């Protein structure tokens, strides 16, 4: 197969349009800097808390509708050993956003935080906050790697363009406009990217459904024709594993900085909730084309196509089923539209990861520990350097593997078991203190490691009920990740309560309180111990953005 010149030209035009939009949005960022009462750093990271509602809905949705989402969903539905019942990512995203809108949007936005880790910094101090920052940053880097892998695989199939060049070019474009305009460039390019994803994928669907080599998907949903039914099956022994994966994907996103960055950028707490609820519906709807692609691929006689036999699954290429289906089941110009959709999805998620990781590092590590007296101008430069470093790290990891869904699940798994229980406690359990936070963190990490991880061939030290030896690797069929998360959460509350009680009752001398815990304190400087606003105290954002020498 020769290089697809028309496809390369089309993708180049799309990239130029995105770059031009990002540059235009950077001008809006500079205008906002002049009007905003906050610092330039605050405008760069959270749009001066003045992000337009519609723009907020688009950027929140586009951040989640990435390359891993649309390719991973199609791969799960097509995989004969999985099927739709294991590929419910649109449903999981719906639950994620609804829960974010109901429980997290209002308390986070009303306290005027800058990042997701600010409540930890204000309540637990800088050292422990930096400990939590590590898994958050790893999760972002792995997310970047995951979505870049999806783009590389797609372009190599449809355009016959080396994954190396496609990943490097796409990452460079995303880094450039993120560096220029911060959250404004990211948000406004997300609008174009999301519209393009929607139009391109839905344009491909009729051609896929009507291609002559595929059987009606309603006939193959529950009947094996060319492979197992694409709806899939859930055996009784797999219920624990299915529940674990469902909860990881549904709840893990609640502890992502990219989610809270958009919540904190909203003009009000009401806007933040509306953004979450609207994104719940839109992100779920955007997953329907990927489900249909997987269903059509599972209903296709591949021997009758230009792909030939054996099938993509038998060749171990089921992770690339979306570009393979577009290449061999649709006309060339339609497959080019499909590659544009994947490219748009990749950049819409990648730029968000770059900015969110830079936000965490600059606000919660650099400013808090490394350079407490850093000026606003200095922090702007550190943001730019952080964006480049995370982008390069993600690019490097993208060349190391092919399983898109696996990388995505592992990154979410890390956030789910370590950061989520900590975030819940710091926001909703006033009794929580740093002793409990440390204990819960240690317990959660320990249980997760002892449970093993087949993707890294890490054998389990604890064999939970249903643990099986599959292809020489032990696989847990018990919801061990959810168990680790719940036990971590309980440990935080119990240890915090016990230490508070021991110090308050005088059972332990005050001099043993080496961490100087203030029990029942609110996580924000703008609220009292009961969570009520205290107008006499500066808001959290005032403390975190103070750059006075």
C-alpha positions in Angstrom: 0.0 0.0 0.0 1.4 3.4 -1.0 1.1 6.6 1.0 -2.4 8.0 0.8 -1.6 11.5 -0.6 -5.2 12.9 -0.5 -5.6 11.6 3.0 -2.4 13.2 4.1 -3.4 16.5 2.6 -6.8 16.4 4.2 -5.3 15.7 7.6 -2.8 18.5 7.1 -5.5 21.0 6.3 -7.4 19.9 9.4 -4.3 20.4 11.6 -3.7 23.9 10.2 -7.3 24.8 11.0 -6.9 23.6 14.5 -3.6 25.4 14.9 -5.2 28.6 13.5 -8.1 28.4 16.0 -5.6 27.8 18.9 -3.7 30.9 17.9 -6.9 33.0 17.6 -8.0 31.8 21.0 -4.6 32.8 22.5 -5.5 36.4 21.6 -8.7 36.0 23.6 -6.6 34.7 26.5 -4.5 37.9 26.5 -7.6 40.0 26.4 -9.0 38.1 29.4 -5.7 38.7 31.3 -6.3 42.4 31.0 -9.9 42.2 32.3 -9.5 39.6 34.9 -8.9 40.6 38.6 -6.8 37.5 39.0 -3.3 36.7 37.8 -2.2 35.6 34.4 -1.6 32.1 35.8 -5.2 31.9 36.9 -6.4 32.9 33.4 -4.1 30.4 31.8 -5.3 27.5 34.0 -8.9 28.2 34.7 -9.9 31.0 32.2 -10.2 33.5 35.1 -13.3 31.6 36.2 -15.2 33.1 33.3 -15.5 30.3 30.8 -18.6 30.5 28.6 -21.2 27.9 29.4 -21.5 26.5 25.8 -17.7 26.5 25.4 -17.5 24.7 28.8 -19.9 22.0 27.6 -17.9 21.4 24.4 -14.5 21.3 26.1 -15.7 18.9 28.9 -17.2 16.5 26.4 -14.3 16.7 24.0 -11.8 16.0 26.8 -13.5 12.6 27.4 -14.3 11.7 23.8 -10.7 10.9 22.9 -9.0 8.5 20.6 -8.9 5.8 23.3 -12.7 6.2 23.8 -13.8 5.8 20.2 -11.2 3.2 19.3 -11.4 1.3 22.6 -15.2 1.1 22.5 -15.1 -0.3 18.9 -12.4 -2.8 19.9 -14.3 -4.1 22.9 -17.5 -4.6 21.0 -15.7 -6.4 18.1 -13.6 -8.6 20.4 -15.2 -12.1 20.4 -14.1 -12.7 24.0 -15.7 -9.4 25.2 -18.6 -7.8 23.3 -20.9 -4.9 24.1 -21.5 -6.1 27.6 -17.8 -5.5 28.3 -17.6 -2.3 26.3 -20.1 0.0 28.1 -17.8 3.0 28.1 -20.6 5.4 27.0 -22.7 4.3 29.9 -19.8 4.6 32.3 -19.0 8.1 31.1 -22.6 9.1 31.6 -22.5 8.0 35.2 -19.1 9.7 35.7 -20.4 13.1 34.7 -23.7 12.8 36.5 -21.9 12.0 39.7 -19.5 14.8 39.1 -22.4 17.3 38.6 -24.4 16.1 41.7 -21.6 15.7 44.2 -18.4 17.4 43.2 -19.1 20.5 41.0 -20.7 22.7 43.6 -18.3 22.2 46.5 -15.2 22.5 44.3 -16.4 25.6 42.4 -17.7 27.4 45.5 -14.4 27.1 47.3 -12.6 28.7 44.4 -9.8 26.2 44.1 -7.3 26.3 41.3 -6.6 22.6 41.0 -8.1 19.3 42.2 -5.3 19.0 44.8 -5.8 22.4 46.4 -8.1 21.1 49.2 -5.4 18.6 50.1 -2.7 21.3 50.2 -4.9 23.5 52.4 -5.9 20.7 54.8 -3.0 18.2 54.8 0.0 20.4 53.8 2.4 20.3 51.0 4.3 17.1 51.5 1.4 14.7 51.4 -0.2 16.7 48.5 2.9 16.1 46.4 2.7 12.4 47.2 -0.8 12.3 45.7 0.4 14.4 42.7 2.6 11.6 41.5 -0.2 9.1 40.6 -2.2 12.0 39.1 0.7 13.0 36.9 1.4 9.3 35.9 -2.3 9.0 35.0 -2.1 12.0 32.7 1.1 10.8 31.0 -0.4 7.4 30.4 -3.6 9.0 29.1 -1.5 11.0 26.6 0.4 7.8 25.6 -2.9 5.9 25.2 -4.6 8.4 22.9 -1.4 8.9 20.8 -1.2 5.2 20.3 -4.7 5.2 18.9 -3.8 7.9 16.4 -0.6 6.2 15.3 -2.5 3.0 14.7 -5.2 4.7 12.7 -2.9 6.7 10.4 -0.7 3.7 9.8 -3.7 1.7 8.6 -5.6 4.3 6.5 -2.8 6.6 5.3 0.1 4.1 5.4 1.9 6.9 7.3 4.5 5.8 9.9 3.1 6.0 13.5 6.3 7.8 14.5 5.6 10.8 12.2 1.9 10.9 12.9 2.4 10.9 16.7 5.2 13.5 16.6 3.3 15.9 14.3 0.0 15.6 16.2 1.7 16.1 19.6 3.7 19.1 18.3 0.5 20.8 17.0 -1.3 20.2 20.3 1.6 21.4 22.4 2.0 24.6 20.3 -1.5 25.9 20.7 -1.7 24.8 24.4 1.5 26.8 25.1 0.1 29.9 23.3 -3.3 30.2 24.9 -3.7 27.8 27.8 -7.3 26.8 28.7 -8.8 29.2 26.1 -6.9 27.6 23.2 -7.7 24.2 24.5 -11.4 25.0 24.9 -12.0 26.7 21.6 -10.1 24.1 19.6 -12.2 21.5 21.4 -15.4 23.0 19.8 -14.0 22.4 16.2 -12.7 19.0 17.2 -15.9 17.8 18.7 -18.0 19.0 15.8 -15.6 17.2 13.4 -15.7 14.0 15.4 -19.5 14.0 15.4 -19.9 14.7 11.7 -17.1 12.4 10.5 -18.1 9.3 12.6 -21.8 9.6 11.8 -21.0 10.1 8.1 -19.1 6.8 8.1 -21.9 4.8 9.8 -24.3 4.4 6.8 -21.5 3.2 4.5 -20.4 0.7 7.1 -23.9 -0.6 7.7 -24.7 -1.0 4.0 -21.4 -2.5 2.8 -22.1 -5.8 1.0 -19.7 -8.0 3.0 -21.4 -7.5 6.3 -24.5 -9.2 7.7 -27.3 -7.3 9.4 -26.0 -6.5 12.9 -29.4 -7.3 14.4 -29.0 -10.9 13.2 -25.5 -11.3 14.6 -26.2 -9.6 18.0 -27.2 -12.8 19.7 -26.3 -15.4 17.0 -22.8 -16.5 16.1 -22.2 -16.0 12.3 -18.6 -15.2 11.6 -17.7 -15.0 15.2 -19.3 -14.9 18.7 -22.3 -12.6 19.0 -21.2 -9.0 19.3 -23.4 -8.3 22.3 -21.2 -10.6 24.3 -21.9 -12.8 27.3 -21.4 -12.4 31.0 -20.6 -15.7 32.7 -21.5 -16.0 36.5 -17.8 -16.4 37.3 -16.9 -13.1 35.5 -19.5 -10.9 37.3 -16.9 -9.7 39.9 -14.4 -8.8 37.2 -17.1 -7.1 35.1 -18.3 -5.1 38.2 -14.8 -4.0 39.0 -14.0 -2.8 35.5 -17.4 -1.0 35.3 -16.8 0.9 38.6 -13.2 1.7 37.7 -14.3 3.4 34.5 -17.4 5.0 36.0 -15.8 6.4 39.1 -12.2 6.8 38.3 -12.7 9.9 36.2 -14.0 11.8 39.2 -10.5 12.2 40.4 -9.0 13.5 37.2 -7.7 17.1 37.1 -9.0 17.6 33.6 -12.6 17.2 34.9 -12.1 19.6 37.8 -10.2 22.1 35.7 -13.4 22.7 33.6 -15.5 22.8 36.7 -13.3 25.4 38.2 -13.3 27.4 35.0 -17.0 27.8 35.0 -18.5 31.2 35.8 -20.6 29.8 38.7 -21.3 26.6 40.6 -24.6 26.3 38.7 -22.8 26.6 35.4 -20.3 23.9 36.5 -23.2 21.5 37.2 -24.9 22.2 33.9 -21.6 21.5 32.1 -21.3 18.1 33.8 -24.9 17.1 33.1 -24.7 18.2 29.4 -21.4 16.4 28.9 -23.0 13.2 30.3 -25.5 13.1 27.5 -23.2 14.3 24.8 -20.3 12.0 25.6 -22.6 9.0 25.7 -24.2 9.9 22.3 -20.7 10.3 20.8 -19.9 6.6 21.6 -22.8 5.2 19.5 -20.8 5.2 16.2 -18.0 3.3 17.8 -20.4 0.7 19.0 -21.8 0.3 15.5 -18.4 0.1 14.0 -17.5 -2.8 16.4 -20.9 -4.5 15.6 -20.4 -4.2 11.9 -16.8 -5.6 12.1 -18.1 -8.5 14.1 -20.7 -9.2 11.4 -18.3 -9.1 8.5 -16.9 -11.9 6.3 -13.4 -10.6 6.2 -12.4 -13.2 3.6 -14.7 -11.3 1.2 -13.0 -7.9 1.8 -9.7 -6.5 0.7 -8.3 -7.3 4.1 -8.7 -11.1 3.6 -8.2 -13.9 6.0 -7.5 -14.5 8.8 -9.7 -11.9 10.5 -8.3 -8.9 12.5 -8.9 -10.7 15.7 -7.0 -13.8 14.6 -4.1 -11.5 13.5 -4.1 -9.8 16.9 -5.2 -6.5 15.4 -8.6 -6.1 17.1 -7.3 -3.0 18.9 -7.2 -1.3 15.4 -10.6 -2.5 14.3 -12.0 1.0 13.8 -9.4 2.1 11.2 -9.4 -1.4 9.6 -13.1 -1.3 9.2 -13.0 2.2 7.7 -10.2 1.3 5.3 -11.8 -2.0 4.0 -15.5 -1.4 4.4 -16.0 2.2 3.2 -14.9 4.2 0.1 -11.5 5.9 0.4 -12.9 9.4 0.9 -15.1 8.2 3.8 -12.1 6.5 5.5 -10.2 9.8 5.2 -13.1 11.4 7.1 -12.7 8.7 9.7 -9.0 9.4 10.2 -9.9 13.1 10.7 -12.3 12.1 13.5 -9.6 10.1 15.3 -7.1 12.9 14.9 -9.6 15.4 16.3 -10.4 13.1 19.2 -6.7 12.6 20.0 -5.9 16.3 20.1 -9.1 17.1 22.1 -7.9 14.9 24.9 -4.2 15.4 24.6 -4.2 19.1 25.0 -6.4 18.7 28.2 -4.0 16.2 29.6 -1.0 18.5 28.9 -2.6 21.5 30.6 -4.1 19.5 33.6 -0.7 17.9 34.5 1.0 21.3 34.1 -1.6 22.8 36.5 -0.9 20.2 39.2 2.8 20.5 39.0 3.0 24.3 38.9 0.4 25.0 41.6 0.9 22.1 44.0 4.6 21.2 43.7 6.6 24.0 42.1 4.9 26.9 43.9 4.3 24.9 47.2 7.7 23.3 47.6 10.4 24.3 45.0 9.9 28.0 44.6 7.5 29.4 47.2 8.3 33.0 46.1 8.0 32.4 42.4 6.6 35.3 40.5 3.6 35.1 38.2 5.8 35.4 35.1 8.1 32.6 36.4 5.1 30.3 36.9 3.9 31.0 33.3 7.3 29.7 32.0 7.1 26.7 34.3 3.7 25.9 32.9 5.1 26.0 29.3 8.0 23.7 30.2 5.7 21.3 32.0 3.5 21.0 28.9 6.5 20.1 26.8 7.8 17.6 29.2 4.5 15.8 29.6 4.0 15.8 25.9 7.4 14.3 25.2 6.9 11.7 27.9 3.6 10.6 26.5 5.0 10.4 23.0 7.8 8.1 24.3 5.4 5.7 25.9 3.1 5.7 22.9 5.8 3.8 21.0 5.9 0.9 23.5 2.6 -0.9 23.0 -0.5 -1.5 21.0 -3.3 -2.3 23.4 -5.2 1.0 23.6 -7.8 -0.1 26.1 -5.3 -1.7 28.4 -3.3 1.5 28.8 -6.5 3.5 29.4 -7.7 1.1 32.1 -4.4 1.0 33.9 -4.2 4.8 34.1 -7.8 5.1 35.4 -7.1 2.2 37.8 -4.2 4.1 39.4 -6.4 7.2 40.0 -9.3 5.0 41.2 -7.5 3.1 43.9 -5.2 5.9 45.2 -6.6 9.4 44.6 -10.4 8.9 44.5 -10.9 7.8 48.2 -8.6 10.7 49.3 -10.6 13.2 47.3 -13.9 12.0 48.7 -12.6 12.2 52.3 -11.0 15.6 52.0 -14.3 17.1 50.6 -17.0 15.2 52.5 -15.5 13.9 55.8 -14.4 16.9 58.0 -12.8 14.4 60.5 -10.2 13.3 58.0 -6.6 14.3 58.7 -3.2 13.6 57.4 -2.7 10.6 59.6 -5.7 8.9 58.1 -4.8 10.1 54.6 -1.3 8.5 54.9 -2.7 5.3 56.3 -5.4 5.0 53.6 -2.9 5.7 50.9 -0.5 3.0 52.1 -3.3 0.5 52.5 -4.8 1.2 49.1 -1.4 0.9 47.3 -0.4 -2.2 49.2 -3.7 -4.0 48.5 -3.5 -3.1 44.8 0.0 -4.4 44.4 -0.7 -7.6 46.3 -3.7 -8.2 44.0 -1.3 -8.5 41.0 -1.7 -7.1 37.5 -1.8 -9.4 34.5 -0.9 -6.6 32.0 2.5 -6.3 33.7 2.8 -10.0 34.6 2.8 -9.1 38.2 1.6 -12.3 40.1 -0.9 -11.8 42.9 0.2 -12.4 46.5 -3.5 -12.5 47.6 -5.7 -14.9 45.7 -9.2 -13.6 46.0 -12.2 -15.9 45.3 -12.4 -16.7 41.6 -8.7 -16.1 40.9 -7.8 -18.1 37.8 -4.7 -19.1 35.9 -5.2 -18.0 32.3 -2.4 -18.5 29.7 0.1 -18.8 32.5 -1.0 -15.6 34.2 -3.2 -15.4 37.3 -6.2 -13.1 36.7 -8.4 -11.9 39.6 -12.2 -12.3 39.0 -13.0 -10.6 42.3 -13.6 -6.8 42.4 -10.2 -6.3 44.1 -9.6 -2.8 42.8 -12.9 -1.6 44.2 -12.2 -3.5 47.5 -8.8 -1.6 47.7 -10.5 1.7 47.1 -13.3 1.1 49.7 -10.8 -0.2 52.3 -8.6 2.8 51.7 -11.6 5.1 52.2 -12.6 3.4 55.4 -9.0 3.5 56.7 -8.8 7.2 56.1 -11.9 7.9 58.1 -11.2 5.4 60.9 -7.5 6.4 61.4 -8.4 10.0 61.3 -11.1 9.6 63.9 -8.9 7.5 66.2 -6.0 9.9 66.0 -8.2 12.9 66.6 -9.8 11.2 69.6 -6.5 10.2 71.1 -5.0 13.7 70.9 -8.2 15.6 71.9 -8.8 13.3 75.0 -5.2 13.6 76.0 -4.6 9.9 75.7 -1.6 10.8 73.5 0.6 13.8 74.5 0.4 16.8 72.1 4.1 16.6 71.4 3.6 13.3 69.6 1.3 15.1 67.1 4.3 15.6 64.8 2.0 16.5 61.9 0.2 19.1 63.9 -3.2 18.0 62.8 -6.1 20.4 63.3 -9.1 18.1 63.5 -12.4 18.8 62.0 -11.0 21.6 59.8 -12.5 22.5 56.5 -10.3 22.0 53.4 -10.7 25.6 52.3 -9.4 28.7 53.9 -12.7 30.3 53.0 -14.8 28.0 55.2 -15.0 27.2 58.8 -15.0 23.8 60.4 -18.6 23.2 59.6 -18.2 24.1 55.9 -19.7 27.6 56.3 -18.2 30.5 54.4 -16.1 32.8 56.4 -15.9 36.2 54.8 -13.2 37.3 57.1 -10.8 34.8 55.6 -9.3 34.9 52.1 -10.5 32.5 49.5 -8.5 29.5 48.7 -7.5 31.0 45.4 -6.1 34.0 47.1 -3.8 31.9 49.2 -2.7 29.7 46.3 -2.0 32.6 43.9 -0.2 34.8 46.3 3.2 35.5 44.6 4.5 38.2 46.9 8.1 38.0 47.7 
